Amino acid sequence: MAAEIVNPHNDSGTEAPEEPFDPVFALHRGGKMAVQATVPVRDKDDLSLAYTPGVAKVCTAIAEQPELVNDYTWKSQVVAVVTDGTAVLGLGDIGPEASLPVMEGKAILFKQFGGVDAVPIALATTDTDEIVETVVRLAPSFGGVNLEDISAPRCFEIERKLQERLDIPVFHDDQHGTAIVTLAALRNAAKLTDRNLGNLRAVISGAGAAGVAIAKFLLEAGLGDVAVADRKGIVSRDREDLTDVKRELAEITNKAGLTGSLEDALAGADVFIGVSGGTVPEAAVATMAPNAFVFAMANPNPEVHPDVAHKYAAVVATGRSDYPNQINNVLAFPGIFAGALQVRASRITEGMKIAAANALADVVGDQLAADYVIPSPFDERVAPAVTAAVAAAARAEGVARR
């Protein structure tokens, strides 16, 4: 690739041949975003209003009434997208600089799909307390914090500590965005097959950020039972190698008391949810209950290929855009933050997340079908529906400040 060329000459001193055009690098050259003014600065009068001396009036007013910062700056409309670069896409720990293209992408999705401004912030530390302290000190500039691509189990502690110390929403999208979209798709799949969540048993492959959050959220929403499997098998109370997070998970999941492997858990299961990568053998998928749901969300290679899943499942979803039923976080986070910022919520509650999932599911409406249990990210109804539902839930739960 052209971006990898350090010396444009080969060993003989002649020009090296040009690399083939790569549209990905072409699109990213110079970055994907920029700051744009919302007021004109055409002459000295404009300058004196936008900057000194006029701006001093606004500063003085905010100093006297700090809540005015939300009315006279962009604070209440902007989110910090914070990462340490330790769990970027499927690339793993690639560091803060290499994470920036993803964070820029996240920021433009906030704007494109939710009308929310966002600023990428890649931190040169992986220490939990240093991340917390840094974000706390940055928080006066922002209306919310979106944590992104921070590895487990640190991500759980970082989110918890930040929300305890800040009075603005803190949301780890890798956890909660995935869980919200999964619940929306699962609700519609159950509706399509005339079942309810309380009668379903799910199996989740992956006990990282997404897997843990999905398990907890689905149980909160009324799922009958869920077993979570990591590399060593089913997360269960009898295991002595569990982290604190997994030990807590074992206390609330796996009511059936299953032990053994992921394949063992799949026998008779109604739902498979994959957030781990790897491949699930077809023989294991074949043991699932009739009319099962397979949500194989690993990218770019789903844990169960859709062609295999369709042999046994009534509804199939993936994380890919080239198959129906894409479980994509962009369906959730823009509207969630838009709704939270609209009412200046102090946090994002479980009720707000469930409201978002229900609103997302309802967008499908009468078009519900096996290949359409979740809307497209480009459906213009999605963000307004999620925004309104989240704002209403924030008011109902007493965390809205306007």
N, C-alpha and C positions, 0 to 999 in steps of 0.2 A: 504493500500500500504506500501511496505517496507520503503519507504522514510519517512513515518509518524511515525515510531516507535522510541520513545525516550528512553524507557527502555526495553531492550530485554528480561527482565524477567517479568512474571506475578506476581500477589500478593502473590502467594505461594512460590515464589523464584525459580521456575522451569523455564526452557527455554520456551519462547513463541514459538508457531508453526511458521514455516517459511511462509511468505506471498507468493502467487503465483507469478511466474516470470512475469514481465511486460516489454515488449520489448521497450516501450517508455522510461522508466527510465534507462534501460540498455544502450540505445543509448546515452542518455544525460549525463551519469556519466562521470565526469571530463571535461565536456564541449564538444562542437562540432567543435572547431577550435583551431589553434595554429600558432605561427609565424615560418616561415621556411626561412632559409638563401638562397639567390640566388647566393652567391659566397662562395668558399671554405675557411675554416680557418684550414689548415692542419699542418702548421708549423710556425716558427717565421717570415718567409718572408711574408706569407699570412697575418699574424697578423699585421705586420708593414704596409701593404698596406690597409687592411680593417679598421684598427684602427690607433693608434698613432705609428709612426710620420706621416705616409703618409696622413691620413685623414685631417691633418691640411692644406695641399695644396688645397684641395677641399673647405674647409671652407673659406679660404682666397679668393679664386676665387669667391665664392658665395657672400661674403661680398662686393666685388668690383663690381660684376654684379649680383644682386639679382635674375634675371630671370633664372640664371643657376641652381637654386634649382630644377627646373623642369626636368633638364637633368641629374643631378648627385645625386638625391635622389628619393625616391618613391612618393614624393608629388603629381606629376601629374598623378599618377595611383591609388590613394587611396581615399576612401570616408569615411567620418565620418557618422555613423548611430546613430542619436541622438534621445533620447526619455526622457520623464519625467515619463513614466509609467502610464499616466492618462487615456488612451483609448486603452488598449491592447486587440487585437482581439475582442471577444465578452465578455471579462472578466471585462472590465471597468477599474477603477482606482485601480490598484493592486500594484503600487509603483515601484521604479526603480529596486530593486533587482529581484523581480518576473518577470520583463519584460525582463531580460537578455537572457533567453532561446530563446525568439522570436527575439531579436536583433542579437544573434549569428546565428540563422537560416537565418535571412535576409542577414547577412554578407557572409555566405557560398553560398547563392543563387547568390549574386553579382559575386562571384568568379566562381561558377559552370557554370552559364549561360552567363556571360558577360566578364569573364576574368579580372574583376575589384577587387582589394583588398579593404576590408572594415573593419572598426574597430567599434565595438559596444561601445557606450558611453551612459550610463544611469545616468541621473542627479538627484541629491537629492534636487530638487527645482521645484515648479510649478509656480513660479513667472515669468511672461512674460519677464520683463526686466532683471532679473537674468539669465534666459536661454539665452537671446540674448547676454548679455555681456560675458557669459561663452563661448559660441560658437565663438564669435568674437575673443576671446583670444586664442582659440584652432586652429583657422582657418589656421595659417601659416603652420601647419603640414599636411594639406589636400588639395586635388584638387577639392573637392566638398563636399556638406553637404546634406545628405538624412534625412529629418525629419520624424519621425515614431511614430505612436501611441500617439500623443499629442491631447488632447481633444479640440473640438470646443467650443467657437469661438476663443480661444487663439491661435490656430494653424495658423489662417489667419494672425494675427498681427505679430506673431513670424517670419513666413516666409517672410512677407513683409519687416519687419525691418532688418532682416539678409541680404536679397538681396540688400537692399539700402546701407548697410555698407560694404559688401564683394564684391570682384571681382572674385569670383568663383561661380559655380552653386549651388543654394539652391533649393531643390525640396522636397515638402511634398508629399510622395508617396500615402498616403491615399486619398489625393485629386486627384492629377494629373495622377498617374498611373492607378487608377480605371477609370478615365474619358477617358484616351487614349484607353484602351482596350475596353471600352464600345462603343466608337465611331467606332473603327475598326469593331466590331461585327455588329453594327447598319448599317454601310455602306454596308456590305455584305448582311445583311438581306434585306435591301432596294433593292439592286441589284438583289437578288434572286427573289423578287416579282415585279420587274419592276416598282419601285417607286424611287423617289428622296427625299433627306432629307427635302427639302423645302416644301414638301406637307405633312409632318408628324407632328402630335401633340402627344407629349409625356407627361407622368405623372410620377413624381419621388416621391417615398415614402421615406422620410428622408431628413431633411434640416441641417444635420451635415456637416462635412468636405467633404465627398464624394458626397453627394447630391448637395451641393452648387457648387462644382467644376464641376460636370457632367453637371449641367444645364448651367453654363456659357460656358463651352467648346463646348457643342452641338450647342448652339446658335452661337458661333463664327464660327463653321464649317458649318452653314447654315440651321440648323433645323428650321422648320416652327414655332413651338411654343412649350412651355413646361410649365407645372404647377407643382409646388413643394408643397408637403404636409408635415407638421410636426404633432406632436401629437394633435394639436388643429385645424387642418384642412388645407385648401389651404392657402399658403402664398400669401396674396393679399394686395393691397394698403389700403384697408379699415380697416385692423386690426390695433389695437392700442397697441398690446402687443409684437411687433416685436423688436428684437435686431437690432443693426446697420447693421449687416451682412444680416439679413433677409429683412430689409427695403430696402437695396440696391438691393437685389435679386428681391423683389416685383416690382421694377422699370423696370426691364429688362425682366421679365417672365410674363406668364399668359396674353398674348395679348387678349385672349378670354374673360377676365374679369370674370373668374369663381369664385364662392364663395362656401363655404360649406365644405364637407368632401372629403377625398380621393376617396371614392366610387362615390361621385357626379362627380368628375373630370374624372373618368375612363369612364363614359358614352360616347361612340363614339370615345374614344382615340385610336390612332394607336399603341402606345408603352407604356408599363409599365416597369419602372426601379425601382427595390427595393433595397435600401441600408439602411434599418432601422430595420429589424426584424419584429416580429408580423405576423399576418395572414390576408390576403386579402380574403374576402368572395367570394366563387365561383360565387354567384349571381352578384357580381360587375364585375368580370372578363368576365362574359357572356355578359355584356353590351358594351364591347369594339367593335371597328369597325371590319369588316371582315378582315381576314389575318393579325391579329394583331401580335405584337412581345411582348413576356413576358420575361424580363430579371430579374429574381428573385434571387438576389445575396446574401441574408443573409445566414450566415453559423452558425451552420450546418443545420438549418431548413429554407428553402426558404420561402419567403412571400406567394408564390403560389406554391403548390406542382406540380412538372412537369407533373404528371398524370392528374391533373386538368387543367393545362395550355394547354396541348396538345389538349384538347377538343375544344378550342376556338382560339388558336394561330397558325400562320403559322411557327413561329420560337420561340423556347424556349431556354433560356440560364440560367445557375445558377452559383454560386460561388463554386460548388462542383466538385471534380475530378471524381466522379463515375457517372456523367451524361454527355452527349455530350455538347459541347459549354460552356466550363468553362471560365468564366470571371476572369482571374487570373492576378494580377499585375506583376507576374514574367515574363509575356510576354513583359512587357514594360521597367521596371526600369533598368535591367542590360544593355540592348542595348542603352537606352537613356544616361546613364552615360558614357558608353564606347565611344559613339559618341562624347559627350561633352568633355570628357577628351582627346580624340584623337586629337582634334583641339584646346585644351586648351580654351574652351569657357568661357566667363565671366559670363554667365547666361544661363538659359534654357528658350527660348522664346515660345510664342504661336505658331509661325511658326514651330519651332522644334518639338513641341508636335503633331501638325497636321501631320507633315511629318512622325513621328513615327507611328501614327494611320494608315495613308495611307499605309505605308510599311508593317505593320502588316496585314492589310486587304488583300494586294496583295499577301501575301504568300499563301493564300488559293487557288488563281488562278482558274483553270478549275475544281478543285475538289469541288467547291461551291455546298452546299446542305443544306437542312433544319437542318440537324444534324451536319453540318460542316461549320459554318460561321466564326469561329475563330480557328486558329491552336493550336496544343498542345504545352505546354511549353517545351516538349522534342523534338519538331521539330527543327532540327539543322539549319534550314534556318532562324529561327526567329531572333536571336540576331545579326547575320551579316547584315541582311536586315535593321533592326531598327538602328543599329550602323551607317551604311553607309548613311541612309536617314537623321539622326540627324546631322551628321557631315556636310553633304552637305548643309542642311538648316542653320546651324550655320554660314557657310561661306557666304551664300547668304544674311543673315540678318546682317552681319557685327559684330558678336560677337565672331568670331574665332580669335585666336591669332597666329595660325600657319597653 
